[in-house]
């Protein structure tokens, strides 16, 4: 193996790893570690991977990049076997991947443009990711990602269309639009097109695209065009994943989120009214500083009230330099216990949601090992060729997903 890419974190990192794989293809014996800074656990896993790579491939040159490397390059450069550290801007430049290129980490907060890169393969994946946006202009008190990604920058619609067409020519049937804060799309472009306007134009310009999915959305920033698409556009999958983080107003205020509990419930109710049966997902943080058992109970009750089947739960993780890191902390063991309780509550809702799909037809995107996902992003066990779209019938369900047979 000449170039190995190890990816941690978000879908945007997955996309950027494929960009780097292409740029670095000519290098000899290289391991690229694309780090994440969202949690201490993500950083721990990346450090562990670096040590393992150095132990198992002692002759390989290890290049570390990603958000954690952008924020603290000296820390990562000091790890055994690390030859270079690249910032989030530099890692996407072809010239960074010549054999003699030095370490380079520029000021991400000064970044102004997001370059478009044509990617035609996502190794081992049945769905493709397309970057439409980069960076974030908001300052949630728990989040360090703006310091790893810089300010909001959007990819022009023409480049998005070109990338999607290239992926369809390569055989992909489903595309996921991704970024750091995709609901902020277009604020920096001429005419300030919204995310919904961009999606509407993309679907009009690429009629051969049959399945389009969106990554996590800020519930406070869903625009009118996107609401219309949710209601009317069958090619936009019936699956909405929201960056909620908590279900207690006091915690949401201390997080500096732009929505409150009632607003989140309203968004979910509106989505279900416009698209009956739509699947709802949510990001939640357990054990945020100052979270009492009563406040945690509000988030737990929110999951039940909103009937959210797909939960992505993080125990709170201190990030140096963020306001939340200076707030009174919840004990780590309690954070983990609350995260487990949230996941259990989510599993109850998931089981109910899956049970409601039994007996119905579905279009399943087949993946590896006899698995796939429906339009609602429900996990399915099905015998089918990876990468194909299969008309299927759901025959059974349990807490982990569905069982389907080809129709």
JOKAMO-V927268 format. One record per backbone hydrogen bond with DSSP energy under -0.5 kcal/mol. CO is the residue of the C=O (numbers start at 0). NH is the residue of the N-H. E is the energy in kcal/mol with one decimal. If there is no record, write none. Layout:
[[CO/NH/E] [CO/NH/E]]
This chain:
[[1/29/-3.4] [3/5/-0.5] [3/31/-3.2] [4/6/-0.5] [5/33/-3.0] [9/13/-1.5] [10/14/-2.4] [11/15/-2.6] [12/16/-2.4] [13/17/-1.3] [14/18/-1.6] [15/19/-2.5] [16/20/-2.3] [17/21/-1.8] [18/22/-2.1] [19/23/-2.7] [21/24/-1.0] [23/26/-2.2] [28/60/-2.4] [29/3/-2.4] [30/32/-0.5] [30/62/-3.0] [31/5/-3.3] [31/33/-0.6] [32/34/-0.9] [32/64/-2.7] [33/7/-2.2] [34/66/-1.2] [38/42/-1.5] [39/43/-2.5] [40/44/-2.5] [41/45/-1.7] [42/46/-2.5] [43/47/-2.4] [44/48/-2.2] [45/49/-2.1] [46/50/-2.3] [47/51/-2.4] [48/52/-2.6] [49/53/-2.4] [50/54/-1.9] [51/55/-2.9] [52/56/-2.6] [56/59/-2.1] [59/61/-0.6] [60/30/-2.5] [60/62/-0.5] [61/63/-0.5] [61/82/-2.6] [61/83/-1.6] [62/32/-3.0] [63/85/-2.5] [64/34/-2.9] [65/69/-2.3] [66/70/-2.2] [67/71/-2.1] [71/74/-0.6] [71/75/-1.3] [72/76/-2.4] [73/77/-1.2] [75/78/-1.3] [78/81/-1.8] [80/61/-1.3] [80/82/-0.5] [83/63/-2.5] [84/103/-2.0] [86/90/-2.4] [88/91/-1.1] [89/92/-1.8] [92/95/-1.6] [93/96/-1.9] [94/97/-0.9] [97/100/-1.6] [103/86/-2.5] [105/107/-0.9] [106/109/-1.5] [107/110/-1.5] [112/114/-0.6] [116/118/-0.6] [120/122/-0.6] [121/124/-2.3] [125/172/-0.5] [127/175/-2.7] [129/177/-2.9] [131/154/-2.6] [133/152/-2.9] [139/142/-1.4] [140/323/-2.4] [143/146/-1.4] [143/147/-0.5] [144/147/-1.7] [144/148/-2.2] [145/149/-2.6] [149/135/-2.5] [152/133/-2.6] [155/158/-0.7] [155/159/-1.8] [156/160/-2.7] [157/161/-2.2] [158/162/-2.2] [159/163/-2.5] [160/164/-2.6] [161/165/-2.0] [162/166/-2.0] [163/167/-2.3] [164/168/-2.3] [165/169/-1.3] [166/171/-2.1] [167/170/-1.4] [172/210/-0.8] [173/127/-2.4] [174/176/-0.5] [174/212/-2.7] [175/129/-2.7] [176/214/-2.0] [177/131/-2.6] [177/132/-0.9] [180/183/-2.3] [181/184/-1.8] [183/186/-1.5] [185/188/-1.6] [188/191/-2.2] [193/197/-2.3] [194/198/-2.7] [195/199/-2.4] [196/200/-2.1] [197/201/-2.6] [198/202/-2.5] [199/203/-1.7] [200/204/-2.6] [201/205/-1.7] [205/208/-1.9] [207/209/-0.6] [210/174/-2.2] [211/236/-2.8] [212/176/-2.7] [216/218/-0.6] [216/242/-3.1] [217/220/-2.0] [218/221/-0.5] [220/222/-0.6] [222/226/-2.0] [223/227/-2.0] [224/228/-2.0] [225/229/-2.4] [226/230/-1.8] [227/231/-2.2] [228/232/-2.7] [231/233/-0.8] [232/235/-1.1] [234/211/-2.8] [234/236/-0.8] [236/238/-2.4] [237/278/-2.4] [239/241/-0.5] [239/280/-2.7] [240/216/-2.5] [241/243/-1.4] [241/282/-2.1] [243/245/-0.7] [244/284/-2.5] [247/251/-2.5] [248/252/-2.4] [249/253/-2.0] [250/254/-1.9] [251/255/-0.6] [251/256/-2.4] [252/255/-0.8] [254/140/-2.1] [259/263/-2.2] [260/264/-2.4] [261/265/-2.2] [262/266/-2.2] [263/267/-2.3] [264/268/-2.5] [265/269/-2.5] [266/270/-2.3] [267/271/-2.1] [268/272/-2.0] [269/273/-2.4] [270/274/-2.4] [274/277/-2.2] [278/239/-2.9] [279/308/-0.5] [279/309/-1.8] [280/241/-2.5] [281/311/-2.9] [282/243/-0.6] [282/244/-3.8] [283/313/-2.6] [285/315/-3.2] [286/329/-0.5] [287/290/-2.3] [289/291/-0.7] [291/295/-2.6] [292/296/-2.2] [293/297/-1.2] [294/298/-1.4] [295/299/-2.6] [296/300/-2.5] [297/301/-1.9] [298/302/-1.9] [299/303/-1.3] [300/304/-3.0] [301/305/-3.1] [302/306/-0.8] [302/307/-1.5] [306/308/-0.7] [308/310/-0.7] [309/281/-2.2] [310/312/-0.6] [311/283/-2.3] [313/285/-3.0] [318/321/-1.9] [321/324/-0.9] [322/325/-1.7] [323/326/-1.6] [327/289/-1.3] [330/334/-2.1] [331/335/-2.3] [332/336/-2.0] [333/337/-2.6] [334/338/-2.4] [335/339/-2.2] [336/340/-1.9] [337/341/-2.4] [338/342/-2.5] [339/343/-2.1] [340/344/-2.1] [341/345/-2.5] [342/346/-2.3] [343/347/-1.6] [344/348/-1.7] [345/349/-2.8] [346/350/-2.5] [347/351/-1.8] [348/352/-2.4] [349/353/-3.0] [350/354/-2.2] [351/355/-1.5] [353/356/-1.6] [353/357/-0.5] [354/357/-1.0] [356/359/-1.9] [359/393/-2.9] [361/363/-0.7] [361/391/-3.1] [363/365/-0.9] [363/389/-2.8] [364/372/-1.5] [365/386/-3.1] [367/370/-1.1] [369/381/-2.3] [370/366/-3.6] [371/379/-2.8] [372/364/-2.7] [373/376/-1.9] [377/373/-1.8] [378/401/-2.7] [379/371/-1.6] [379/381/-0.6] [380/403/-2.4] [381/383/-0.9] [384/387/-1.7] [387/365/-2.8] [387/389/-0.5] [389/363/-3.1] [389/391/-0.5] [390/406/-3.1] [391/361/-2.4] [392/394/-0.5] [392/404/-2.2] [393/358/-2.9] [395/402/-2.6] [397/400/-1.0] [400/397/-2.4] [401/380/-2.3] [402/394/-2.7] [402/395/-1.5] [404/392/-2.6]]
